[in-house]
């Protein structure tokens, strides 16, 4: 434990800075200021001990001693909000009247920081921009800006979120699942060595998690019987035929959650034939560590 030279509080220095003499950045700035007073030009300054009050709220202004005092003494406001409110009063913007939103036509009162607001929310602002400007561009240049786009991965139609404006034109995938699938394939082809290391590390993590779980006898035989049928039970999808080679063993209560429970309670989870189901690769990835 070390005592701070400025505020004289005890603290333990960080391992990167073992010879630290101050407890915080604020104290270190104050220490630097006291060493080099001549830099800031506060040698014979008058009025640094006098009390200052805010022009708007009339509260006492607390001076920041880490900053140069010749600038701090000239302060007229306690915060940025008070400065903005006084500017709005001078421009006669402080009179807040009820308005109609240009997009949804709901009545709202604007915030005092933004008294000239035309929309009730950010969502309405983006939607108004989309319907006025983006739609007009499509009518002018229908060949360049296509309204229909298809996913690169699954080939499905991309449904645009109209409230987000023309940023949706850059989309190439229908969902984050398809985007992650494409990125996974690109990583496998472009960096095969890194992909191998990634697979090895994931297998080691899975083995460590399996230590927190007990499997009953006969689970493998039960899974082989289900696998012969070649039907995927599906995660939030109907059952469909995939083939025996494309099925994987899935735990209904995920092993990752069982590992967290084991670290908290110290009890291992026992898996029976009812806690297992066959899923295809896509459904198993979609499920991940979810229960529903």
C-alpha positions as CSV (number, residue, x, y, z in Angstrom):
1,X,0.0,0.0,0.0
2,X,1.2,3.5,-0.9
3,X,0.0,7.0,0.1
4,X,-1.0,9.4,-2.6
5,X,1.0,12.7,-2.4
6,X,-2.1,14.9,-3.3
7,X,-5.2,13.4,-1.6
8,X,-3.2,11.2,0.9
9,X,-5.4,8.1,0.3
10,X,-3.9,4.6,0.5
11,X,-3.8,2.6,-2.8
12,X,-2.1,-0.4,-4.4
13,X,-0.2,0.6,-7.6
14,X,-0.9,-1.2,-10.9
15,X,1.6,-3.9,-11.9
16,X,2.5,-1.8,-15.1
17,X,3.3,1.3,-12.9
18,X,4.8,-0.1,-9.6
19,X,6.5,3.3,-8.8
20,X,3.3,5.3,-9.0
21,X,3.0,8.2,-6.5
22,X,-0.6,9.3,-7.2
23,X,-3.8,7.2,-6.9
24,X,-5.6,8.5,-10.0
25,X,-5.2,10.5,-13.3
26,X,-6.7,13.6,-11.7
27,X,-4.2,13.6,-8.9
28,X,-1.3,13.1,-11.3
29,X,-2.5,16.1,-13.4
30,X,-2.7,18.2,-10.2
31,X,0.8,17.1,-9.2
32,X,2.1,18.1,-12.7
33,X,0.4,21.5,-12.4
34,X,2.0,22.2,-9.0
35,X,5.5,21.3,-10.4
36,X,5.1,23.5,-13.5
37,X,3.0,26.5,-12.4
38,X,5.0,28.9,-14.5
39,X,3.8,27.2,-17.7
40,X,0.2,28.0,-17.0
41,X,0.9,31.7,-16.0
42,X,-0.8,31.5,-12.6
43,X,2.1,32.9,-10.6
44,X,0.4,36.1,-9.4
45,X,-3.2,35.4,-10.2
46,X,-5.9,37.2,-8.2
47,X,-9.4,35.8,-7.5
48,X,-8.6,32.1,-7.6
49,X,-10.0,31.7,-4.1
50,X,-13.2,33.7,-4.8
51,X,-16.6,32.0,-5.2
52,X,-18.1,31.9,-8.7
53,X,-21.8,31.3,-9.4
54,X,-23.6,30.1,-12.6
55,X,-25.6,32.7,-14.6
56,X,-28.5,30.4,-15.3
57,X,-29.1,28.1,-12.3
58,X,-27.1,30.3,-9.9
59,X,-25.3,27.3,-8.3
60,X,-21.7,27.5,-7.2
61,X,-19.2,26.6,-9.9
62,X,-16.7,23.9,-8.8
63,X,-13.4,24.7,-10.3
64,X,-11.3,21.9,-11.8
65,X,-7.9,22.4,-10.2
66,X,-6.2,20.1,-12.7
67,X,-6.8,22.6,-15.5
68,X,-5.1,26.1,-15.7
69,X,-6.7,28.4,-13.2
70,X,-6.5,31.5,-15.4
71,X,-9.0,29.8,-17.7
72,X,-11.1,28.3,-14.9
73,X,-11.7,31.7,-13.2
74,X,-13.3,33.0,-16.4
75,X,-16.0,30.4,-16.3
76,X,-19.7,31.7,-16.3
77,X,-21.6,28.4,-16.4
78,X,-21.5,25.3,-14.3
79,X,-22.2,22.9,-17.2
80,X,-22.7,22.7,-21.0
81,X,-26.5,22.4,-20.5
82,X,-26.7,25.8,-18.7
83,X,-24.7,27.4,-21.5
84,X,-27.1,25.9,-24.2
85,X,-30.2,27.0,-22.3
86,X,-29.0,30.6,-22.1
87,X,-28.3,30.6,-25.9
88,X,-31.8,29.2,-26.6
89,X,-33.3,32.0,-24.4
90,X,-31.5,34.7,-26.3
91,X,-32.7,33.2,-29.6
92,X,-36.3,32.8,-28.2
93,X,-36.1,29.0,-28.7
94,X,-36.9,28.2,-25.1
95,X,-40.7,28.4,-25.8
96,X,-41.6,24.8,-26.3
97,X,-44.8,24.3,-28.1
98,X,-46.7,21.1,-29.1
99,X,-46.0,20.1,-32.7
100,X,-47.2,17.4,-35.2
101,X,-44.6,14.8,-36.3
102,X,-44.1,15.1,-40.1
103,X,-44.1,11.3,-40.5
104,X,-46.6,9.7,-38.0
105,X,-48.5,13.0,-37.3
106,X,-48.6,12.4,-33.6
107,X,-48.5,15.4,-31.3
108,X,-45.3,15.8,-29.2
109,X,-43.4,18.4,-27.2
110,X,-39.7,18.8,-28.2
111,X,-36.8,18.5,-25.8
112,X,-35.4,21.8,-24.5
113,X,-32.0,21.0,-26.0
114,X,-33.6,20.5,-29.5
115,X,-36.6,22.9,-29.5
116,X,-36.9,23.0,-33.3
117,X,-37.3,19.2,-33.7
118,X,-39.7,18.1,-36.5
119,X,-40.0,14.4,-35.6
120,X,-41.1,12.7,-32.4
121,X,-38.3,10.0,-32.6
122,X,-35.2,9.0,-34.5
123,X,-37.1,6.1,-36.2
124,X,-39.7,8.6,-37.7
125,X,-36.8,10.8,-38.9
126,X,-35.1,7.9,-40.8
127,X,-38.4,6.6,-42.2
128,X,-39.3,10.1,-43.5
129,X,-35.9,10.3,-45.2
130,X,-36.4,6.9,-46.8
131,X,-39.9,7.7,-48.2
132,X,-39.0,11.2,-49.5
133,X,-35.5,10.8,-50.9
134,X,-34.8,7.1,-51.5
135,X,-38.1,6.3,-53.2
136,X,-37.7,9.4,-55.5
137,X,-34.2,8.1,-56.5
138,X,-35.7,4.7,-57.5
139,X,-38.3,6.4,-59.7
140,X,-35.5,8.3,-61.5
141,X,-33.0,5.5,-61.8
142,X,-34.9,2.2,-61.7
143,X,-32.1,0.2,-63.4
144,X,-29.3,1.3,-61.1
145,X,-31.2,1.0,-57.8
146,X,-33.0,-2.4,-57.7
147,X,-35.8,-2.8,-55.2
148,X,-35.5,-6.6,-55.2
149,X,-32.2,-8.3,-54.0
150,X,-31.5,-11.9,-53.2
151,X,-29.2,-13.4,-50.6
152,X,-25.8,-14.6,-51.7
153,X,-25.9,-17.7,-49.4
154,X,-29.4,-19.1,-49.5
155,X,-30.8,-17.3,-52.5
156,X,-33.9,-16.0,-50.6
157,X,-35.4,-12.6,-51.0
158,X,-34.0,-9.8,-48.8
159,X,-36.7,-7.9,-46.9
160,X,-35.6,-4.3,-46.4
161,X,-36.1,-2.5,-43.1
162,X,-37.7,0.7,-44.5
163,X,-37.0,2.7,-41.3
164,X,-33.2,2.5,-41.8
165,X,-33.2,4.3,-45.1
166,X,-30.8,3.8,-48.1
167,X,-28.2,1.9,-46.0
168,X,-30.3,-1.2,-46.7
169,X,-29.1,-1.2,-50.3
170,X,-25.7,-2.4,-49.2
171,X,-27.1,-5.6,-47.8
172,X,-26.0,-8.9,-49.4
173,X,-27.5,-11.4,-47.0
174,X,-31.1,-12.0,-45.7
175,X,-30.0,-12.6,-42.1
176,X,-27.0,-12.6,-39.7
177,X,-27.0,-16.5,-39.8
178,X,-26.3,-16.5,-43.6
179,X,-23.7,-13.8,-43.2
180,X,-21.8,-15.9,-40.5
181,X,-22.1,-19.0,-42.7
182,X,-20.4,-17.2,-45.6
183,X,-17.7,-15.7,-43.4
184,X,-17.0,-19.2,-41.9
185,X,-16.5,-20.6,-45.4
186,X,-14.3,-17.7,-46.5
187,X,-12.1,-18.2,-43.4
188,X,-11.7,-21.9,-44.1
189,X,-10.6,-21.3,-47.7
190,X,-8.4,-18.2,-47.3
191,X,-6.6,-19.2,-44.0
192,X,-6.6,-23.0,-43.7
193,X,-3.8,-23.1,-41.0
194,X,-5.7,-20.7,-38.8
195,X,-8.9,-22.7,-39.4
196,X,-7.1,-25.9,-38.2
197,X,-5.9,-24.2,-35.0
198,X,-9.4,-22.9,-34.4
199,X,-10.9,-26.4,-34.7
200,X,-8.3,-27.9,-32.4
201,X,-9.0,-25.2,-29.7
202,X,-12.7,-25.7,-30.0
203,X,-12.3,-29.5,-29.5
204,X,-10.2,-29.0,-26.4
205,X,-12.8,-26.6,-24.9
206,X,-15.6,-29.1,-25.7
207,X,-13.6,-31.9,-23.9
208,X,-13.2,-29.7,-20.8
209,X,-17.0,-29.0,-20.8
210,X,-17.8,-32.7,-21.0
211,X,-16.1,-33.3,-17.7
212,X,-19.1,-31.6,-16.0
213,X,-21.5,-34.1,-17.5
214,X,-22.4,-37.8,-17.0
215,X,-23.8,-39.9,-19.9
216,X,-25.8,-43.0,-19.1
217,X,-25.0,-46.3,-20.8
218,X,-26.8,-47.0,-24.0
219,X,-26.9,-43.5,-25.3
220,X,-24.8,-44.2,-28.3
221,X,-27.0,-47.2,-29.4
222,X,-30.1,-45.1,-28.9
223,X,-28.7,-42.3,-31.1
224,X,-27.6,-44.8,-33.8
225,X,-31.2,-46.1,-34.0
226,X,-32.5,-42.5,-34.5
227,X,-29.8,-41.7,-37.0
228,X,-30.7,-44.6,-39.3
229,X,-34.1,-43.0,-40.0
230,X,-32.2,-39.9,-41.4
231,X,-34.9,-37.4,-40.2
232,X,-33.9,-34.1,-38.6
233,X,-36.3,-33.1,-35.8
234,X,-35.5,-29.4,-36.6
235,X,-34.9,-26.3,-34.5
236,X,-37.9,-24.0,-35.1
237,X,-38.4,-25.8,-38.4
238,X,-40.6,-28.8,-39.5
239,X,-39.1,-32.2,-39.6
240,X,-37.3,-33.0,-42.8
241,X,-35.3,-35.9,-44.4
242,X,-31.5,-35.2,-44.5
243,X,-29.8,-38.6,-44.5
244,X,-27.9,-40.5,-41.9
245,X,-24.5,-39.0,-42.7
246,X,-25.7,-35.4,-42.2
247,X,-27.1,-35.8,-38.7
248,X,-25.4,-34.8,-35.5
249,X,-26.1,-35.6,-31.8
250,X,-27.6,-32.6,-30.0
251,X,-28.2,-32.2,-26.2
252,X,-31.6,-30.6,-25.5
253,X,-30.1,-29.0,-22.4
254,X,-26.7,-27.6,-23.8
255,X,-23.4,-28.8,-22.3
256,X,-22.2,-25.2,-22.1
257,X,-25.0,-24.4,-19.6
258,X,-24.4,-27.6,-17.7
259,X,-20.7,-26.6,-17.3
260,X,-21.7,-23.2,-15.9
261,X,-24.1,-24.9,-13.4
262,X,-21.3,-27.3,-12.4
263,X,-18.9,-24.4,-11.6
264,X,-21.6,-22.7,-9.5
265,X,-23.1,-25.7,-7.6
266,X,-20.5,-28.5,-8.1
267,X,-23.1,-31.0,-9.2
268,X,-22.7,-32.9,-12.5
269,X,-25.8,-33.2,-14.9
270,X,-26.9,-36.7,-15.9
271,X,-28.0,-37.1,-19.5
272,X,-30.6,-39.8,-20.4
273,X,-32.1,-41.0,-23.7
274,X,-34.8,-38.3,-23.3
275,X,-32.2,-35.5,-23.3
276,X,-30.8,-36.3,-26.8
277,X,-32.1,-35.6,-30.3
278,X,-30.7,-35.9,-33.9
279,X,-30.3,-32.6,-35.7
280,X,-28.8,-31.6,-39.1
281,X,-25.7,-29.3,-39.2
282,X,-27.7,-26.1,-39.9
283,X,-30.3,-26.7,-37.1
284,X,-27.5,-27.6,-34.6
285,X,-25.6,-24.3,-35.4
286,X,-28.8,-22.3,-35.1
287,X,-29.7,-23.8,-31.7
288,X,-26.1,-23.2,-30.3
289,X,-26.6,-22.9,-26.5
290,X,-30.3,-22.0,-26.5
291,X,-33.1,-23.8,-24.6
292,X,-36.1,-22.7,-26.6
